[in-house]
Amino acid sequence: MVPGPPAANRNGELKSTGMSRRRGRFITFEGGEGSGKSTQAHLLGDRLRAAGRDVVVTREPGGTPVGEQIREIFLGSGDDPIASTTEALLMSAARAEHVAKVIEPALAAGSWIISDRYIDSTYAYQGGGRGLPVRQLQKIQELATGLLLPDLTFLLDLPVTSGLERRKRIASTNNRLDAETVAFHERVRSGYHSLVAVDPVRWIVVDGTQPIEAIASTIWREVSSRFGAWLEADAAINQVT
């Protein structure tokens, strides 16, 4: 079982957020390969912009020049395997840049951050999939993020074989993780479900086998329900300013 991140920020609240209406909200998308999280992250960003919000849609690894270079190394299909510990450290290094240069500044400025993957990917992939000790991963994440957690995380869940079949249809985007065994991806999926069980308030599990439009509607409904007061407050502030 993969335990969740340290229990510093429960109930969907960001560390040091307090009740400031001007600080942005942080939403992440998680899931296995081919789950459709990238598509849904951009659709939610478009919907929030249409509602008048200032939105930053980003991804991990990536989101910064250093992060994008790390992404090329991490997902590259070279013949030289990457050690599990190296994977974890590469992801965490990219995340440290991401938090320092993109996520925290945007949140402080009142923007909504939507990230395709974040801290939970490390626990699911390097913890669940690779079997690295979660306590060590937690210490690394504390250093990389200062325990900054999302306000809300969507897990787009679908059978491993279905996700991998989707990935095969887009050969141009196949990467090193697509070549992993089904057993590896099953461990990743199990890791995600363990994370949900530990912190069910922060997580929303969505059936990733549904049509794109149906998934997007479910996500918008959940965001509107969870953050209705924030959306209204943002609108009021925008009218004043």
PyMOL commands that set and color helices and strands:
alter all, ss='L'
color gray80, all
select helices_A, chain A and resi 37-50+65-75+84-108+119-129+134-145+160-168+171-173+176-179+182-198+212-240
alter helices_A, ss='H'
color red, helices_A
select strands_A, chain A and resi 26-30+55-59+112-116+152-157+203-207
alter strands_A, ss='S'
color yellow, strands_A
deselect
rebuild
show_as cartoon
